[in-house]
Amino acid sequence: MSTRSWALPDPVHQWILQTTVEEPESLARVRKQTAAMPQSNMQISPEQGAFMAWLVHTLGVARALEIGTFTGYSALVTALAMPPEGRLLCCDVSREWTDIARAHWLRAGVEHKIELQLGPALDTLDQRLAQGEEGTYDLAFIDADKENYTAYYERCLKLVRPGGVIALDNALWSGKVADPSATDPDTRAIRAVAQHVAADPRVRSSLVPIGDGLLLATRR
């Protein structure tokens, strides 16, 4: 992730924050607490959060899922933007990080909208498909281990409805995706899923250069 949009000049970034980002106090609290953690760069940027809230409103998202929750900022963004009856399924493996998330969701008054499943996300997604939830989600946000991105995408493509959106974070990977010398497993995995989505006739896609790059795919 990235706590600010990658390669954006400081004055431009500050202008964006000052003019287009309204971060509620509930989100600012998550950001402040997470900033003190060694893994703080795993949190999405405030401008990406604002974009995702806009996306939730625009799509009329009532049912969403998230793969990779960390300390709960992106989940809180989604839950706050959903209608009162909205429901969000969060998949993560860390109780330590998601305990922080739960505390913030409770304080923000949205804990009733969020179901947290601890365990390997692929297992959770396969269980939901087996329970008949195919085509019942409006939005899926993928921001977890990169080597499983393509597998997550394929599950989410079954779970989201036609017209639903899958958003894959870290699509620019701090620019490493365009560096031929970068051949580590994570970079290769992100390149692979980007190429997979671009060639997939089942979706329409666009890469938005916000945060660390947000790859959007709409199911046809």
N, CA, C and O of each residue as an XYZ file, in Angstrom:
880
protein
N       0.837     -1.184      0.000
C       0.000      0.000      0.000
C       0.881      1.245      0.000
O       2.108      1.167     -0.054
N       0.226      2.372      0.061
C       0.941      3.635      0.148
C       0.086      4.634      0.893
O      -1.107      4.763      0.620
N       0.702      5.355      1.852
C      -0.062      6.328      2.629
C      -0.294      7.615      1.862
O      -0.945      8.529      2.369
N       0.229      7.702      0.646
C      -0.039      8.832     -0.245
C       0.133      8.351     -1.676
O       0.760      7.318     -1.912
N      -0.418      9.089     -2.632
C      -0.322      8.675     -4.033
C       1.122      8.702     -4.492
O       1.849      9.668     -4.262
N       1.520      7.629     -5.140
C       2.903      7.436     -5.533
C       3.322      8.453     -6.602
O       2.569      8.734     -7.533
N       4.536      8.999     -6.453
C       5.167      9.899     -7.426
C       4.425     11.220     -7.616
O       4.636     11.908     -8.615
N       3.569     11.577     -6.677
C       2.836     12.839     -6.757
C       3.643     13.913     -6.026
O       3.992     13.715     -4.863
N       3.950     15.040     -6.666
C       4.717     16.102     -5.996
C       4.007     16.572     -4.728
O       2.778     16.624     -4.679
N       4.782     16.912     -3.711
C       4.214     17.315     -2.424
C       3.186     18.444     -2.540
O       2.118     18.334     -1.938
N       3.451     19.521     -3.282
C       2.457     20.594     -3.363
C       1.134     20.135     -3.979
O       0.059     20.554     -3.550
N       1.229     19.275     -4.984
C       0.009     18.758     -5.626
C      -0.755     17.858     -4.655
O      -1.979     17.937     -4.555
N      -0.019     17.002     -3.944
C      -0.660     16.121     -2.973
C      -1.374     16.932     -1.891
O      -2.511     16.623     -1.536
N      -0.730     17.944     -1.378
C      -1.339     18.775     -0.347
C      -2.573     19.503     -0.889
O      -3.571     19.645     -0.182
N      -2.504     19.958     -2.131
C      -3.652     20.632     -2.740
C      -4.842     19.690     -2.836
O      -5.977     20.076     -2.556
N      -4.572     18.448     -3.237
C      -5.641     17.449     -3.334
C      -6.270     17.216     -1.970
O      -7.494     17.194     -1.841
N      -5.433     17.043     -0.952
C      -5.942     16.800      0.391
C      -6.806     17.960      0.886
O      -7.843     17.754      1.515
N      -6.359     19.180      0.590
C      -7.042     20.367      1.093
C      -8.351     20.658      0.358
O      -9.266     21.253      0.926
N      -8.434     20.238     -0.903
C      -9.587     20.644     -1.707
C     -10.591     19.529     -1.989
O     -11.763     19.814     -2.237
N     -10.165     18.277     -1.958
C     -11.077     17.205     -2.389
C     -11.238     16.084     -1.374
O     -12.030     15.170     -1.605
N     -10.509     16.122     -0.250
C     -10.585     15.024      0.714
C     -11.178     15.525      2.022
O     -10.614     16.405      2.673
N     -12.310     14.965      2.399
C     -12.919     15.253      3.692
C     -12.840     13.970      4.526
O     -13.650     13.058      4.361
N     -11.863     13.917      5.411
C     -11.638     12.712      6.210
C     -12.333     12.854      7.559
O     -11.925     13.681      8.375
N     -13.378     12.060      7.809
C     -14.062     12.134      9.104
C     -13.106     11.816     10.256
O     -12.084     11.158     10.061
N     -13.442     12.279     11.429
C     -12.602     12.048     12.604
C     -12.404     10.557     12.867
O     -11.334     10.141     13.310
N     -13.433      9.751     12.594
C     -13.318      8.309     12.819
C     -12.213      7.698     11.963
O     -11.511      6.795     12.418
N     -12.051      8.178     10.732
C     -10.974      7.697      9.870
C      -9.629      8.276     10.286
O      -8.613      7.582     10.246
N      -9.620      9.545     10.685
C      -8.370     10.177     11.124
C      -7.799      9.449     12.334
O      -6.580      9.354     12.473
N      -8.658      8.933     13.214
C      -8.176      8.192     14.377
C      -7.454      6.914     13.962
O      -6.409      6.577     14.519
N      -8.010      6.207     12.986
C      -7.351      4.991     12.494
C      -5.988      5.348     11.911
O      -4.989      4.681     12.179
N      -5.964      6.400     11.118
C      -4.714      6.802     10.471
C      -3.655      7.169     11.515
O      -2.493      6.782     11.387
N      -4.056      7.910     12.536
C      -3.105      8.342     13.556
C      -2.532      7.153     14.312
O      -1.323      7.087     14.535
N      -3.381      6.215     14.706
C      -2.888      5.052     15.433
C      -1.991      4.184     14.554
O      -0.950      3.707     15.006
N      -2.392      3.982     13.308
C      -1.626      3.128     12.408
C      -0.278      3.753     12.048
O       0.690      3.034     11.802
N      -0.210      5.079     12.015
C       1.036      5.771     11.644
C       2.181      5.431     12.584
O       3.344      5.532     12.194
N       1.881      5.034     13.806
C       2.920      4.699     14.771
C       3.405      3.263     14.641
O       4.322      2.853     15.353
N       2.800      2.496     13.742
C       3.154      1.093     13.579
C       4.229      0.922     12.504
O       4.264      1.692     11.544
N       5.106     -0.074     12.649
C       6.137     -0.312     11.624
C       5.552     -0.611     10.252
O       6.189     -0.346      9.233
N       4.336     -1.165     10.220
C       3.706     -1.541      8.950
C       2.768     -0.451      8.435
O       1.875     -0.736      7.638
N       2.958      0.792      8.878
C       2.004      1.867      8.557
C       1.837      2.100      7.058
O       0.796      2.588      6.619
N       2.868      1.750      6.262
C       2.750      1.959      4.813
C       1.754      1.000      4.169
O       1.493      1.102      2.970
N       1.198      0.077      4.939
C       0.191     -0.842      4.408
C      -1.196     -0.196      4.364
O      -2.132     -0.781      3.818
N      -1.334      0.988      4.925
C      -2.623      1.674      4.926
C      -2.809      2.479      3.646
O      -1.860      3.072      3.134
N      -4.031      2.497      3.137
C      -4.293      3.269      1.918
C      -4.219      4.765      2.222
O      -4.355      5.185      3.371
N      -4.002      5.554      1.183
C      -3.904      7.009      1.334
C      -5.287      7.612      1.551
O      -6.292      7.015      1.164
N      -5.344      8.806      2.175
C      -6.655      9.440      2.373
C      -7.357      9.770      1.066
O      -8.584      9.702      0.992
N      -6.592     10.131      0.020
C      -7.240     10.432     -1.255
C      -7.810      9.168     -1.901
O      -8.830      9.225     -2.588
N      -7.146      8.021     -1.679
C      -7.715      6.774     -2.177
C      -8.969      6.416     -1.389
O      -9.945      5.921     -1.952
N      -8.935      6.666     -0.094
C     -10.126      6.433      0.712
C     -11.306      7.260      0.232
O     -12.431      6.767      0.144
N     -11.036      8.534     -0.080
C     -12.097      9.407     -0.583
C     -12.634      8.891     -1.917
O     -13.839      8.935     -2.164
N     -11.738      8.403     -2.775
C     -12.173      7.861     -4.062
C     -13.026      6.611     -3.861
O     -14.040      6.428     -4.535
N     -12.610      5.753     -2.931
C     -13.375      4.532     -2.690
C     -14.749      4.844     -2.103
O     -15.732      4.187     -2.445
N     -14.822      5.842     -1.220
C     -16.133      6.249     -0.690
C     -17.026      6.755     -1.819
O     -18.217      6.446     -1.863
N     -16.454      7.524     -2.717
C     -17.201      8.004     -3.892
C     -17.689      6.823     -4.720
O     -18.825      6.820     -5.194
N     -16.835      5.821     -4.896
C     -17.194      4.645     -5.681
C     -18.360      3.893     -5.033
O     -19.292      3.470     -5.718
N     -18.299      3.734     -3.717
C     -19.379      3.048     -2.994
C     -20.697      3.798     -3.168
O     -21.733      3.187     -3.429
N     -20.657      5.124     -3.023
C     -21.868      5.930     -3.210
C     -22.387      5.823     -4.643
O     -23.582      5.624     -4.863
N     -21.486      5.954     -5.611
C     -21.878      5.978     -7.019
C     -22.485      4.655     -7.461
O     -23.463      4.633     -8.208
N     -21.905      3.552     -6.998
C     -22.410      2.230     -7.368
C     -23.644      1.840     -6.567
O     -24.346      0.894     -6.925
N     -23.911      2.564     -5.484
C     -25.001      2.168     -4.603
C     -24.706      0.850     -3.915
O     -25.578     -0.011     -3.799
N     -23.471      0.698     -3.458
C     -23.031     -0.580     -2.883
C     -23.788     -0.887     -1.592
O     -23.772     -0.102     -0.643
N     -24.444     -2.031     -1.576
C     -25.119     -2.506     -0.380
C     -24.461     -3.759      0.172
O     -24.670     -4.128      1.328
N     -23.660     -4.413     -0.671
C     -22.973     -5.635     -0.248
C     -21.572     -5.624     -0.838
O     -21.404     -5.514     -2.053
N     -20.563     -5.740      0.023
C     -19.175     -5.656     -0.428
C     -18.329     -6.682      0.305
O     -18.717     -7.203      1.351
N     -17.167     -6.959     -0.264
C     -16.208     -7.817      0.424
C     -14.820     -7.217      0.278
O     -14.518     -6.523     -0.693
N     -13.986     -7.503      1.265
C     -12.630     -6.967      1.306
C     -11.671     -8.091      1.668
O     -11.906     -8.845      2.613
N     -10.592     -8.195      0.907
C      -9.569     -9.201      1.177
C      -8.316     -8.457      1.625
O      -7.652     -7.805      0.820
N      -8.002     -8.558      2.897
C      -6.896     -7.820      3.489
C      -7.412     -6.577      4.194
O      -7.692     -5.568      3.547
N      -7.538     -6.640      5.506
C      -8.205     -5.570      6.257
C      -7.248     -4.723      7.074
O      -7.516     -3.542      7.291
N      -6.135     -5.291      7.534
C      -5.129     -4.581      8.326
C      -5.796     -3.930      9.544
O      -6.481     -4.620     10.299
N      -5.616     -2.633      9.753
C      -6.186     -1.975     10.934
C      -7.554     -1.351     10.665
O      -8.080     -0.626     11.509
N      -8.124     -1.624      9.509
C      -9.529     -1.322      9.292
C      -9.887     -0.029      8.595
O     -11.067      0.316      8.527
N      -8.901      0.709      8.068
C      -9.215      2.005      7.453
C     -10.106      1.845      6.228
O     -11.153      2.487      6.144
N      -9.713      1.004      5.281
C     -10.495      0.858      4.049
C     -11.864      0.262      4.328
O     -12.840      0.622      3.670
N     -11.951     -0.642      5.293
C     -13.253     -1.204      5.659
C     -14.149     -0.127      6.259
O     -15.348     -0.083      5.984
N     -13.562      0.738      7.078
C     -14.347      1.821      7.673
C     -14.801      2.802      6.606
O     -15.929      3.292      6.660
N     -13.937      3.098      5.632
C     -14.333      3.930      4.497
C     -15.584      3.355      3.836
O     -16.556      4.069      3.591
N     -15.543      2.066      3.554
C     -16.652      1.405      2.862
C     -17.916      1.397      3.718
O     -19.000      1.731      3.239
N     -17.773      1.019      4.974
C     -18.944      0.916      5.854
C     -19.616      2.264      6.057
O     -20.844      2.348      6.072
N     -18.820      3.324      6.214
C     -19.387      4.654      6.398
C     -20.153      5.122      5.156
O     -21.137      5.853      5.267
N     -19.701      4.700      3.987
C     -20.322      5.141      2.731
C     -21.532      4.306      2.344
O     -22.316      4.715      1.487
N     -21.694      3.159      2.955
C     -22.820      2.282      2.635
C     -24.107      2.771      3.306
O     -24.060      3.517      4.284
N     -25.252      2.347      2.774
C     -26.526      2.659      3.435
C     -26.635      1.894      4.747
O     -25.837      0.990      4.996
N     -27.606      2.236      5.592
C     -27.737      1.578      6.892
C     -27.833      0.051      6.808
O     -27.374     -0.658      7.704
N     -28.427     -0.438      5.737
C     -28.587     -1.891      5.597
C     -27.382     -2.549      4.931
O     -27.382     -3.760      4.712
N     -26.354     -1.763      4.606
C     -25.179     -2.298      3.919
C     -24.424     -3.306      4.764
O     -24.406     -3.227      5.992
N     -23.797     -4.260      4.079
C     -23.024     -5.292      4.767
C     -21.693     -5.506      4.046
O     -21.634     -5.548      2.817
N     -20.630     -5.641      4.837
C     -19.273     -5.810      4.329
C     -18.649     -7.051      4.944
O     -18.626     -7.195      6.166
N     -18.146     -7.945      4.106
C     -17.412     -9.122      4.551
C     -15.922     -8.829      4.463
O     -15.415     -8.518      3.385
N     -15.212     -8.924      5.588
C     -13.768     -8.678      5.623
C     -13.023     -9.986      5.862
O     -13.372    -10.757      6.756
N     -11.999    -10.227      5.058
C     -11.190    -11.437      5.179
C      -9.763    -11.055      5.555
O      -9.134    -10.244      4.875
N      -9.254    -11.637      6.636
C      -7.890    -11.363      7.064
C      -7.393    -12.539      7.893
O      -8.180    -13.384      8.320
N      -6.080    -12.587      8.120
C      -5.502    -13.675      8.914
C      -4.962    -13.192     10.254
O      -4.580    -14.017     11.084
N      -4.919    -11.891     10.492
C      -4.293    -11.348     11.696
C      -5.329    -10.886     12.715
O      -6.078     -9.940     12.466
N      -5.366    -11.554     13.855
C      -6.233    -11.091     14.935
C      -5.683     -9.815     15.555
O      -6.447     -8.938     15.959
N      -4.351     -9.709     15.633
C      -3.731     -8.526     16.234
C      -4.147     -7.252     15.505
O      -4.572     -6.285     16.138
N      -4.027     -7.247     14.187
C      -4.373     -6.051     13.416
C      -5.879     -5.818     13.398
O      -6.336     -4.683     13.530
N      -6.648     -6.889     13.236
C      -8.098     -6.698     13.120
C      -8.758     -6.392     14.462
O      -9.873     -5.871     14.488
N      -8.097     -6.701     15.573
C      -8.617     -6.246     16.864
C      -8.581     -4.717     16.928
O      -9.486     -4.094     17.482
N      -7.537     -4.120     16.363
C      -7.478     -2.656     16.256
C      -8.624     -2.164     15.384
O      -9.303     -1.194     15.720
N      -8.832     -2.844     14.260
C      -9.909     -2.466     13.346
C     -11.266     -2.530     14.043
O     -12.064     -1.599     13.938
N     -11.525     -3.621     14.748
C     -12.819     -3.794     15.414
C     -13.107     -2.651     16.386
O     -14.235     -2.166     16.467
N     -12.081     -2.227     17.122
C     -12.265     -1.147     18.089
C     -12.680      0.148     17.386
O     -13.532      0.885     17.883
N     -12.075      0.418     16.235
C     -12.430      1.628     15.486
C     -13.814      1.517     14.864
O     -14.553      2.501     14.824
N     -14.175      0.328     14.376
C     -15.518      0.145     13.807
C     -16.582      0.352     14.874
O     -17.619      0.967     14.627
N     -16.306     -0.178     16.076
C     -17.257     -0.034     17.177
C     -17.425      1.436     17.547
O     -18.545      1.917     17.725
N     -16.299      2.146     17.662
C     -16.358      3.559     18.051
C     -17.078      4.392     16.992
O     -17.748      5.371     17.321
N     -16.940      4.006     15.724
C     -17.591      4.741     14.634
C     -19.052      4.345     14.460
O     -19.773      4.978     13.689
N     -19.493      3.318     15.158
C     -20.896      2.913     15.089
C     -21.269      2.113     13.853
O     -22.436      2.095     13.464
N     -20.297      1.446     13.224
C     -20.597      0.678     12.010
C     -20.287     -0.809     12.165
O     -20.313     -1.557     11.187
N     -19.994     -1.237     13.397
C     -19.579     -2.624     13.587
C     -20.663     -3.606     13.145
O     -20.350     -4.733     12.761
N     -21.934     -3.195     13.194
C     -23.036     -4.073     12.791
C     -23.066     -4.310     11.284
O     -23.717     -5.244     10.817
N     -22.372     -3.476     10.528
C     -22.340     -3.638      9.071
C     -21.235     -4.599      8.615
O     -21.234     -5.044      7.467
N     -20.301     -4.917      9.512
C     -19.082     -5.618      9.102
C     -19.005     -7.009      9.707
O     -19.139     -7.180     10.919
N     -18.789     -7.999      8.851
C     -18.533     -9.373      9.280
C     -17.063     -9.680      8.997
O     -16.621     -9.598      7.851
N     -16.313    -10.029     10.025
C     -14.896    -10.335      9.886
C     -14.685    -11.834      9.942
O     -15.113    -12.492     10.891
N     -14.021    -12.380      8.919
C     -13.671    -13.794      8.884
C     -12.156    -13.920      8.954
O     -11.448    -13.471      8.053
N     -11.660    -14.534     10.028
C     -10.226    -14.757     10.177
C      -9.861    -16.118      9.603
O     -10.495    -17.128      9.909
N      -8.840    -16.128      8.773
C      -8.398    -17.353      8.127
C      -8.015    -17.079      6.697
O      -8.228    -15.968      6.212
N      -7.449    -18.063      5.992
C      -7.062    -17.864      4.596
C      -8.253    -17.392      3.758
O      -9.313    -18.017      3.763
N      -8.067    -16.292      3.047
C      -9.185    -15.689      2.310
C      -9.714    -16.614      1.220
O     -10.920    -16.636      0.973
N      -8.853    -17.371      0.569
C      -9.337    -18.265     -0.484
C     -10.321    -19.280      0.085
O     -11.303    -19.627     -0.571
N     -10.065    -19.757      1.299
C     -10.992    -20.697      1.932
C     -12.338    -20.020      2.193
O     -13.394    -20.602      1.945
N     -12.287    -18.776      2.700
C     -13.525    -18.047      2.976
C     -14.326    -17.810      1.702
O     -15.542    -18.000      1.678
N     -13.632    -17.394      0.638
C     -14.322    -17.117     -0.626
C     -14.924    -18.389     -1.209
O     -16.046    -18.376     -1.713
N     -14.181    -19.482     -1.140
C     -14.714    -20.756     -1.649
C     -15.935    -21.198     -0.838
O     -16.891    -21.737     -1.396
N     -15.903    -20.971      0.471
C     -17.055    -21.310      1.301
C     -18.275    -20.484      0.914
O     -19.387    -21.008      0.851
N     -18.071    -19.194      0.656
C     -19.193    -18.334      0.276
C     -19.775    -18.747     -1.069
O     -20.990    -18.707     -1.265
N     -18.913    -19.140     -1.988
C     -19.407    -19.623     -3.273
C     -20.206    -20.916     -3.084
O     -21.250    -21.103     -3.709
N     -19.714    -21.794     -2.228
C     -20.414    -23.053     -1.969
C     -21.756    -22.812     -1.290
O     -22.675    -23.620     -1.422
N     -21.872    -21.701     -0.564
C     -23.126    -21.364      0.128
C     -24.114    -20.630     -0.776
O     -25.182    -20.215     -0.326
N     -23.755    -20.470     -2.062
C     -24.692    -19.882     -3.015
C     -24.634    -18.373     -3.131
O     -25.616    -17.753     -3.540
N     -23.488    -17.752     -2.777
C     -23.391    -16.299     -2.811
C     -22.845    -15.755     -4.132
O     -22.520    -14.572     -4.224
N     -22.744    -16.592     -5.136
C     -22.260    -16.131     -6.448
C     -23.154    -15.007     -6.982
O     -24.380    -15.115     -6.962
N     -22.530    -13.934     -7.455
C     -23.259    -12.830     -8.065
C     -24.045    -11.973     -7.106
O     -24.987    -11.295     -7.518
N     -23.678    -11.982     -5.809
C     -24.481    -11.245     -4.827
C     -23.768    -10.021     -4.244
O     -24.343     -9.316     -3.415
N     -22.533     -9.759     -4.662
C     -21.784     -8.623     -4.125
C     -21.680     -7.507     -5.171
O     -21.587     -7.768     -6.370
N     -21.698     -6.283     -4.700
C     -21.586     -5.122     -5.583
C     -20.144     -4.681     -5.795
O     -19.811     -4.109     -6.833
N     -19.290     -4.946     -4.811
C     -17.915     -4.441     -4.835
C     -17.001     -5.396     -4.089
O     -17.361     -5.922     -3.036
N     -15.808     -5.616     -4.645
C     -14.770     -6.390     -3.963
C     -13.473     -5.587     -3.984
O     -13.079     -5.063     -5.026
N     -12.817     -5.492     -2.843
C     -11.542     -4.779     -2.730
C     -10.467     -5.779     -2.325
O     -10.575     -6.425     -1.283
N      -9.428     -5.906     -3.153
C      -8.356     -6.875     -2.924
C      -7.083     -6.134     -2.547
O      -6.570     -5.329     -3.325
N      -6.575     -6.409     -1.350
C      -5.368     -5.743     -0.864
C      -4.687     -6.644      0.154
O      -4.611     -6.319      1.339
N      -4.192     -7.782     -0.325
C      -3.585     -8.764      0.564
C      -2.299     -9.299     -0.080
O      -1.650     -8.586     -0.846
N      -1.931    -10.535      0.223
C      -0.705    -11.114     -0.330
C      -0.776    -11.137     -1.851
O      -1.755    -11.601     -2.436
N       0.278    -10.629     -2.476
C       0.245    -10.381     -3.919
C       0.253    -11.667     -4.751
O      -0.337    -11.707     -5.831
N       0.908    -12.705     -4.264
C       1.021    -13.925     -5.055
C      -0.326    -14.610     -5.264
O      -0.457    -15.443     -6.161
N      -1.319    -14.278     -4.460
C      -2.657    -14.856     -4.637
C      -3.620    -13.903     -5.339
O      -4.815    -14.189     -5.415
N      -3.127    -12.777     -5.853
C      -4.014    -11.789     -6.458
C      -4.876    -12.374     -7.576
O      -6.079    -12.117     -7.623
N      -4.289    -13.142     -8.460
C      -5.066    -13.692     -9.575
C      -6.127    -14.659     -9.062
O      -7.250    -14.673     -9.567
N      -5.780    -15.462     -8.067
C      -6.757    -16.388     -7.484
C      -7.872    -15.622     -6.785
O      -9.040    -15.992     -6.904
N      -7.532    -14.563     -6.058
C      -8.561    -13.733     -5.430
C      -9.470    -13.112     -6.486
O     -10.692    -13.103     -6.340
N      -8.865    -12.597     -7.545
C      -9.631    -11.966     -8.623
C     -10.644    -12.952     -9.210
O     -11.802    -12.596     -9.427
N     -10.218    -14.170     -9.464
C     -11.102    -15.156    -10.073
C     -12.276    -15.493     -9.148
O     -13.405    -15.645     -9.614
N     -12.021    -15.610     -7.860
C     -13.121    -15.862     -6.927
C     -14.069    -14.669     -6.883
O     -15.290    -14.823     -6.918
N     -13.487    -13.484     -6.805
C     -14.319    -12.278     -6.712
C     -15.151    -12.069     -7.968
O     -16.265    -11.549     -7.900
N     -14.617    -12.471     -9.108
C     -15.361    -12.318    -10.352
C     -16.632    -13.165    -10.337
O     -17.624    -12.825    -10.980
N     -16.589    -14.256     -9.605
C     -17.794    -15.070     -9.455
C     -18.734    -14.474     -8.413
O     -19.954    -14.579     -8.539
N     -18.170    -13.856     -7.394
C     -18.985    -13.362     -6.293
C     -19.677    -12.035     -6.606
O     -20.772    -11.784     -6.102
N     -19.054    -11.176     -7.434
C     -19.695     -9.891     -7.733
C     -20.756    -10.083     -8.828
O     -20.654    -10.978     -9.668
N     -21.754     -9.234     -8.791
C     -22.844     -9.274     -9.765
C     -22.398     -8.660    -11.094
O     -21.397     -7.944    -11.119
N     -23.102     -8.912    -12.194
C     -22.842     -8.165    -13.427
C     -22.992     -6.668    -13.154
O     -23.984     -6.239    -12.565
N     -22.023     -5.890    -13.575
C     -21.999     -4.464    -13.257
C     -21.272     -4.158    -11.976
O     -21.000     -2.993    -11.684
N     -20.944     -5.189    -11.190
C     -20.173     -5.012     -9.966
C     -18.709     -4.765    -10.276
O     -18.240     -5.047    -11.378
N     -17.995     -4.238     -9.299
C     -16.605     -3.810     -9.502
C     -15.661     -4.573     -8.581
O     -15.949     -4.788     -7.404
N     -14.526     -4.975     -9.147
C     -13.407     -5.518     -8.370
C     -12.294     -4.480     -8.407
O     -11.902     -4.028     -9.483
N     -11.784     -4.100     -7.237
C     -10.700     -3.124     -7.134
C      -9.475     -3.814     -6.548
O      -9.531     -4.370     -5.452
N      -8.368     -3.774     -7.287
C      -7.126     -4.408     -6.842
C      -6.107     -3.325     -6.514
O      -5.737     -2.527     -7.376
N      -5.657     -3.303     -5.264
C      -4.729     -2.276     -4.818
C      -3.293     -2.624     -5.197
O      -2.983     -3.762     -5.550
N      -2.423     -1.614     -5.116
C      -0.975     -1.763     -5.377
C      -0.662     -2.139     -6.818
O       0.326     -2.824     -7.083
N      -1.492     -1.696     -7.741
C      -1.297     -2.061     -9.146
C      -0.060     -1.411     -9.759
O       0.425     -1.876    -10.790
N       0.460     -0.349     -9.151
C       1.703      0.272     -9.637
C       2.922     -0.210     -8.864
O       4.040     -0.190     -9.379
N       2.703     -0.643     -7.624
C       3.761     -1.244     -6.798
C       5.004     -0.341     -6.739
O       6.132     -0.783     -6.955
N       4.750      0.939     -6.438
C       5.805      1.961     -6.338
C       6.625      2.068     -7.624
O       7.805      2.418     -7.584
N       6.007      1.770     -8.749
C       6.670      1.874    -10.047
C       7.443      0.643    -10.460
O       7.964      0.585    -11.574
N       7.529     -0.345     -9.583
C       8.330     -1.536     -9.896
C       7.751     -2.340    -11.048
O       8.478     -3.072    -11.718
N       6.444     -2.213    -11.287
C       5.832     -2.979    -12.382
C       6.421     -2.586    -13.741
O       6.415     -3.385    -14.677
N       6.927     -1.360    -13.846
C       7.494     -0.881    -15.111
C       9.008     -0.988    -15.142
O       9.640     -0.511    -16.084
N       9.594     -1.602    -14.137
C      11.056     -1.747    -14.056
C      11.440     -3.173    -14.426
O      11.203     -4.089    -13.638
N      12.027     -3.392    -15.606
C      12.364     -4.757    -16.034
C      13.309     -5.484    -15.089
O      13.337     -6.714    -15.066
N      14.081     -4.740    -14.311
C      15.022     -5.381    -13.393
C      14.346     -5.903    -12.126
O      14.960     -6.649    -11.363
N      13.089     -5.517    -11.894
C      12.350     -5.973    -10.713
C      11.696     -7.313    -11.025
O      10.720     -7.375    -11.773
N      12.229     -8.371    -10.457
C      11.740     -9.722    -10.769
C      11.359    -10.501     -9.513
O      11.263    -11.728     -9.549
N      11.143     -9.797     -8.408
C      10.739    -10.470     -7.172
C       9.336    -11.044     -7.336
O       8.592    -10.599     -8.210
N       8.959    -12.026     -6.513
C       7.651    -12.683     -6.672
C       6.459    -11.743     -6.611
O       5.509    -11.907     -7.377
N       6.489    -10.754     -5.710
C       5.346     -9.845     -5.600
C       5.168     -9.017     -6.863
O       4.050     -8.856     -7.354
N       6.265     -8.495     -7.386
C       6.184     -7.683     -8.601
C       5.692     -8.527     -9.772
O       4.851     -8.082    -10.552
N       6.209     -9.727     -9.893
C       5.766    -10.612    -10.975
C       4.282    -10.925    -10.848
O       3.572    -10.998    -11.851
N       3.812    -11.110     -9.623
C       2.397    -11.427     -9.401
C       1.498    -10.255     -9.786
O       0.432    -10.453    -10.369
N       1.926     -9.037     -9.462
C       1.114     -7.871     -9.804
C       1.095     -7.655    -11.315
O       0.050     -7.338    -11.882
N       2.231     -7.821    -11.962
C       2.252     -7.739    -13.428
C       1.314     -8.781    -14.028
O       0.561     -8.495    -14.959
N       1.371     -9.989    -13.483
C       0.579    -11.089    -14.042
C      -0.914    -10.815    -13.925
O      -1.664    -11.059    -14.870
N      -1.356    -10.305    -12.766
C      -2.794    -10.065    -12.623
C      -3.232     -8.902    -13.498
O      -4.343     -8.920    -14.026
N      -2.383     -7.888    -13.664
C      -2.730     -6.761    -14.537
C      -2.908     -7.231    -15.979
O      -3.846     -6.820    -16.661
N      -2.009     -8.086    -16.431
C      -2.105     -8.619    -17.792
C      -3.324     -9.531    -17.933
O      -3.991     -9.546    -18.968
N      -3.596    -10.281    -16.883
C      -4.744    -11.188    -16.875
C      -6.053    -10.404    -16.992
O      -6.932    -10.755    -17.779
N      -6.163     -9.344    -16.199
C      -7.377     -8.520    -16.225
C      -7.518     -7.809    -17.565
O      -8.616     -7.741    -18.118
N      -6.416     -7.279    -18.091
C      -6.457     -6.545    -19.360
C      -6.932     -7.428    -20.508
O      -7.578     -6.945    -21.438
N      -6.617     -8.714    -20.448
C      -6.983     -9.635    -21.524
C      -8.296    -10.369    -21.266
O      -8.701    -11.210    -22.069
N      -8.960    -10.061    -20.163
C     -10.152    -10.807    -19.752
C     -11.407    -10.232    -20.420
O     -11.784     -9.099    -20.121
N     -12.055    -10.972    -21.305
C     -13.251    -10.460    -21.987
C     -14.474    -10.368    -21.073
O     -15.508     -9.832    -21.472
N     -14.362    -10.887    -19.857
C     -15.502    -10.869    -18.932
C     -15.654     -9.535    -18.212
O     -16.651     -9.300    -17.529
N     -14.643     -8.649    -18.372
C     -14.665     -7.382    -17.624
C     -14.268     -6.215    -18.518
O     -13.699     -6.395    -19.595
N     -14.585     -5.009    -18.040
C     -14.013     -3.770    -18.552
C     -13.110     -3.239    -17.451
O     -13.504     -3.231    -16.285
N     -11.897     -2.790    -17.798
C     -10.957     -2.438    -16.744
C     -10.287     -1.094    -16.987
O     -10.222     -0.599    -18.112
N      -9.790     -0.521    -15.894
C      -9.046      0.736    -15.945
C      -8.134      0.795    -14.730
O      -8.516      0.387    -13.633
N      -6.914      1.313    -14.935
C      -5.985      1.470    -13.820
C      -5.954      2.944    -13.428
O      -5.552      3.798    -14.217
N      -6.374      3.226    -12.219
C      -6.416      4.599    -11.715
C      -5.136      4.862    -10.923
O      -4.880      4.158     -9.946
N      -4.321      5.851    -11.310
C      -3.059      6.108    -10.620
C      -3.253      6.901     -9.331
O      -2.761      8.022     -9.202
N      -3.960      6.322     -8.396
C      -4.186      6.933     -7.091
C      -3.597      5.993     -6.043
O      -3.608      4.776     -6.226
N      -3.083      6.549     -4.946
C      -2.412      5.701     -3.977
C      -1.235      5.008     -4.629
O      -0.377      5.657     -5.227
N      -1.191      3.680     -4.513
C      -0.152      2.887     -5.170
C      -0.678      2.225     -6.441
O      -0.147      1.220     -6.914
N      -1.753      2.833     -6.980
C      -2.367      2.285     -8.197
C      -3.536      1.403     -7.852
O      -3.386      0.438     -7.102
N      -4.712      1.718     -8.393
C      -5.936      0.957     -8.129
C      -6.477      0.447     -9.458
O      -6.953      1.227    -10.282
N      -6.404     -0.848     -9.659
C      -6.883     -1.492    -10.880
C      -8.355     -1.853    -10.697
O      -8.709     -2.632     -9.813
N      -9.202     -1.276    -11.543
C     -10.645     -1.501    -11.443
C     -11.121     -2.382    -12.592
O     -10.743     -2.178    -13.746
N     -11.952     -3.357    -12.263
C     -12.524     -4.244    -13.277
C     -14.016     -4.369    -13.025
O     -14.433     -4.786    -11.944
N     -14.823     -4.010    -14.018
C     -16.279     -4.125    -13.923
C     -16.729     -5.391    -14.645
O     -16.414     -5.598    -15.817
N     -17.457     -6.219    -13.940
C     -17.956     -7.451    -14.552
C     -19.010     -7.119    -15.594
O     -19.960     -6.387    -15.318
N     -18.836     -7.664    -16.799
C     -19.808     -7.428    -17.877
C     -21.123     -8.162    -17.598
O     -22.057     -8.080    -18.395
